[in-house]
Amino acid sequence: MDEPTANNPFFIDSLNHPLAGPIRKLLSREGRRELNQILIDDEENILQALEAGVDIESVYYAGEETVSDELRKKLTPGATIHEVAKRTSKKLFENDKISRIFAVAQTPKRIALDALKTIKKDIVVLEDLSISGNIGNITRTSLALGIGGIVLLNMDPVDLYDRRLIRASRGCLFSLPMIPASTEDFLNYCRTHKETLLVMDMNADKTIDDLAAVSNRMLIVFGSEKEGCSPEIENAATLKARIPIGNKVESLNVSASAGIAIYSRAKVNQR
């Protein structure tokens, strides 16, 4: 079905092909919002999405890439496979990173804050983070160490599944509840449900070594790369802890801080 032949609808050999336009649209936030679809690069990430129940509509490959037997067997029933001419692949992605194998998928359904009621493990909360690499690293660490979900404050929901973020998380974001919310709505939820809200504070009396002794679930908040947590989050925190570091270093990267804090709670979350 996906063999390139003359007039084969499964072979994309120019930008005039009916499937080329929608793919190009998905490179933009507006296009993803309009079509309610996302692009997933690389077979590893496509497989991760399938394992998490994401509906894959079509897979595309170009150049020397091939679609593995494993992926073919696991594809959503009815999904199609297409070859893209190498020269057309370059034109499709223009200034974006070229992908030699990618999929078009339905955008996963948005998860509301109320879903936190059903999650027993700690939750990681990221406020105003903007660097895909940091969010991706924190997501992978969270999945590896038993975190129950991630709340992303003040992020446009359509950006949850930006292809850069999918790559940075190695597809792990499909396997965790990813919950977009505003800081205001999040804090209202925390007050209503009397949540334990933890922030990192270099002047705190407690250290992360003390966190393993806390038995109840925590919502662990990390702020933006430049500003840290907002005053609203800082003031609402019910618990603060510090990561002891040498005086030759002023601070840690947010993904490093998150990794250390998440690991300090690993025994609690992996029970």
Phi, psi and omega in degrees: 000331185253020178279133181286119174221168180301135179061023179278119182293346180271000179247118183260108186243007176197166178287352177276352178297141183303334181273346184292318181300309178300323178297314179298324178299323185289354175284346181249154177300316182297321179293319179296322179294317182295315185270348184055042180225164179224161172257136177238117180272147169076139185298321179304316181287326177295317178297320178299318179296317179298319179300329181272002177088015178289139182276103178274125182267323182200153179236143182230141177222154183214165178065227182270000182291152172225160177266121185292159176298324180300314180294319179301320182290329186267353183301148174305134178307133181091351178293144182251156180239133185228142170265140177246128176302140185304316181294326180288325178302317179297321180288325180302315188266348177043248184275352177280166177298128178287136178243129181273343172215128182206166181229153169256129183225157172292139177297128177303147181297141179293140180254131182273161179302329181300341178297339179298335181299331185265357183261124184269336184274169178302153178242135173266134181239126181244116183257115174062024174290142186234348183265118184304321181300319179292313180298318180296315179297317180295322179296315179297316179297319180299315179294320182293328188249019167089011177296145186275342181174172181229131174256129180248111186273131174068024175260135174300124183308328182292339180279351178302327185243035169299140186298331177293321180289322177299315179296316183297328180271359185055035178080000184294336182295341177286341186259006177232147170298121178248114193242111176276143179197162172275158176301318181299311181296322179297314181293324175298319177299314182298319180293316181298321186256009176050052181283152172275114185251115184253133171232154176276133181216118185295347179256006183292151177287319180281151173248172180296340177295338180278348188287332181296338182276351180275117188274332183280161181296144177243151166252110189259116188257135174235134184267184185297160183300327184265318190254346186074201181287151177290158176304326180297317178292314180303316182289333181274348184300134176263350180208137177231145179215157179239156173258112181296124178226158180293156184284358177276351180237129183285319183199171179251153171302146185299325180289328176291315178300316180297317180300317180294314181294318180296319179296325180296340180254007187299318182295326178291316186278343182257012178293000000 
